[in-house]
Amino acid sequence: MTVWQQFLMIAGLHFLALLSPGPDFFLIVRSALVNGTRVASGVCVGIALANGLYIALAISGVAALQEISGLMTALTWAGCAYLAWLGWRFLGVRGSAQLPTAGGPAARRSSWGKECRVGFLSGILNPKNSLFYASLFSLGFGPATPLTVQLAYGTWMFAVVLLWDLVIARAADHPPVVRHFMAHVRKVERATGVILLSLAAGIAWSR
C-alpha cells in the first residue's frame, strides 16, 4: 500500500466518523446556541486537544508494538473487529437524530476557558475515541511506514477535527443548515456502516 493509499483510507474513514453526530456534536451545538460561536470555539479546541492526545498515544503505541512479534498482528485483528462492530452499529441506527435545545430561561452563558475544559473532558472521557484511533492506526500503518508520515497523518486528523468542529459551531448560527444536516444524517451513518464493514472484510480477507 502506497503512502497516498494509506492517507486516503485513513483520512476518508476518519472524516466519515466525524460526520456521525456523537456527544461532541451535540455539545458544540448547544454551546453555540447558548454562548455564541466565539465561546463555543472553546469546546472545539478542547475536543481537538483530546483527540490529539489519543492520536499521539495511538502512534506511540503502534510504533512500540511493531517491535514485538505477534502483538501487532493481534492488534490489527482487534482493530479490524472494532471497525466491523462500529460499521454494524452505524447500520443499525434507528429513529431520527434530535437537536439539543438552548435550555430554559435559567441557561447561563459560559466563558471560553470553561467551555474548552468541558470539550476536553468530553473527548478524553469518551472510550470510543481511544478505540477508534488505535484501530485506525493499527490497520493503516506497517513497519515500513516512517514515523514522519505517521506524524503527518496525525497532524492532519487533529486539524480536520478542529476545523470540522468549528464549522459545526458556526453552522449553529444558521438553524436551517443544521436541521438539513440532521435530516440526512442517518443516510450518512448507514453509508459509513457499509464502508466500514466492507473495509474490515477486505482486510480480514487479505490476511
C-alpha positions in Angstrom: 0.0 0.0 0.0 1.4 3.4 -1.0 1.5 6.4 1.2 -1.3 8.1 -0.8 -3.4 4.9 -0.5 -2.8 4.9 3.3 -3.7 8.5 3.5 -6.9 8.3 1.5 -8.1 5.3 3.6 -7.3 6.8 6.9 -8.4 10.4 6.1 -11.6 9.0 4.5 -12.6 6.8 7.4 -11.7 9.5 9.9 -13.9 12.1 8.2 -16.8 9.7 7.8 -16.7 9.0 11.5 -16.7 12.8 12.2 -20.0 13.1 10.2 -21.9 10.9 12.7 -23.3 13.2 15.4 -22.0 11.9 18.7 -21.8 13.6 22.2 -19.2 16.1 20.9 -21.5 17.2 18.1 -24.4 18.0 20.4 -22.1 19.6 23.0 -20.8 22.0 20.3 -24.3 22.9 19.0 -25.7 23.5 22.5 -22.7 25.7 23.5 -23.1 27.7 20.3 -26.8 28.2 20.9 -26.3 29.3 24.5 -22.9 31.1 24.3 -22.4 32.1 20.7 -19.9 30.9 18.2 -16.8 32.6 19.7 -17.2 31.0 23.2 -18.3 27.7 21.6 -15.0 27.6 19.8 -13.5 26.8 23.2 -15.4 23.5 23.1 -14.0 22.8 19.7 -10.4 23.4 20.8 -10.9 21.2 23.9 -12.3 18.3 21.8 -9.5 18.7 19.3 -6.8 18.6 22.0 -8.4 15.4 23.5 -8.4 13.8 20.0 -4.8 15.0 19.5 -3.7 13.2 22.8 -5.4 10.0 21.7 -3.7 10.3 18.3 -0.3 10.7 19.9 -0.9 7.7 22.1 -2.1 5.6 19.2 1.0 6.5 17.2 3.4 5.7 20.0 1.6 2.5 21.0 1.5 1.1 17.4 5.2 2.0 17.0 6.1 0.2 20.1 4.0 -2.9 19.3 5.7 -3.2 15.9 8.8 -4.3 17.6 7.1 -7.2 19.5 6.4 -10.3 17.4 2.7 -11.3 17.3 1.3 -8.4 19.2 1.0 -6.2 16.1 -1.0 -8.9 14.4 -3.3 -9.3 17.4 -3.8 -5.5 17.4 -4.6 -5.5 13.7 -7.2 -8.2 14.1 -8.7 -6.3 17.1 -8.8 -3.1 15.1 -10.5 -4.9 12.2 -13.1 -6.4 14.6 -13.8 -3.0 16.2 -14.3 -1.3 12.8 -16.6 -4.1 11.8 -18.6 -3.7 15.0 -18.7 0.1 14.5 -20.0 -0.4 11.0 -22.7 -2.7 12.2 -23.7 -0.1 14.8 -24.0 2.6 12.2 -26.2 0.3 10.0 -28.4 -0.5 13.0 -29.2 3.1 13.9 -32.9 3.8 14.0 -35.1 6.8 14.6 -34.3 10.5 14.0 -31.4 12.5 15.5 -32.7 15.2 17.8 -31.1 18.6 18.0 -30.2 19.9 21.5 -32.1 23.0 22.8 -30.5 26.1 24.2 -32.1 25.4 27.6 -34.8 27.4 29.5 -34.6 30.9 30.9 -32.1 29.8 33.5 -29.5 28.8 30.9 -26.3 30.7 31.7 -23.6 31.8 29.3 -20.2 30.4 30.0 -16.6 31.5 29.3 -14.2 30.3 26.6 -11.8 28.7 29.1 -14.6 26.8 30.8 -16.1 25.6 27.5 -12.6 24.4 26.5 -12.3 22.3 29.6 -15.8 20.9 29.0 -14.8 19.9 25.5 -11.5 18.3 26.5 -13.2 16.3 29.2 -15.9 15.2 26.8 -13.3 14.0 24.3 -10.9 12.4 26.7 -13.6 10.5 28.7 -15.1 9.0 25.6 -13.6 5.5 25.3 -14.7 5.2 21.7 -12.1 7.8 20.7 -9.2 5.7 22.0 -10.5 2.5 20.4 -11.2 4.3 17.1 -7.7 5.8 16.8 -5.9 2.6 17.9 -7.9 0.6 15.4 -7.3 3.1 12.6 -3.6 3.3 13.1 -3.1 -0.4 13.6 -4.8 -1.1 10.2 -3.2 1.7 8.3 0.4 1.5 9.4 3.0 -1.1 8.8 6.7 -1.4 9.9 7.7 0.3 6.6 5.6 3.5 7.4 8.1 6.2 8.5 7.4 7.9 11.8 7.3 11.3 10.0 4.5 10.0 7.8 2.6 8.8 10.8 3.0 12.2 12.5 1.8 13.9 9.3 -1.3 11.7 9.3 -1.9 12.6 13.0 -1.5 16.3 12.4 -3.9 16.1 9.5 -6.6 14.3 11.7 -6.1 16.8 14.5 -6.6 19.7 12.1 -9.6 18.2 10.5 -11.3 17.6 13.9 -10.7 21.2 14.9 -11.9 22.6 11.6 -15.0 20.4 11.4 -16.0 21.3 14.9 -15.5 25.0 14.2 -17.7 24.6 11.1 -20.4 22.9 13.3 -20.2 25.8 15.8 -20.6 28.4 13.0 -23.4 26.5 11.4 -25.4 26.5 14.7 -26.0 30.2 13.9 -28.0 29.1 10.9 -30.6 26.6 12.3 -31.9 25.6 8.8 -28.4 24.4 7.9 -28.2 22.2 11.0 -31.7 20.9 10.5 -31.0 20.0 6.9 -27.8 18.1 8.0 -29.7 16.3 10.8 -32.5 15.3 8.3 -30.0 13.3 6.2 -27.5 12.2 8.9 -29.0 8.7 9.1 -28.3 8.1 5.5 -24.7 9.2 6.0 -24.4 6.8 9.0 -25.7 3.9 7.0 -23.3 4.6 4.2 -20.5 4.8 6.7 -21.5 1.5 8.1 -21.4 -0.2 4.7 -17.9 1.3 4.1 -16.5 0.2 7.5 -17.9 -3.3 7.1 -16.5 -3.6 3.6 -13.1 -2.4 4.7 -13.0 -4.7 7.7 -14.0 -7.7 5.5 -11.4 -6.7 2.9 -8.6 -6.5 5.5 -9.6 -9.9 7.0 -9.7 -11.5 3.6 -6.3 -10.2 2.7 -4.6 -11.6 5.8 
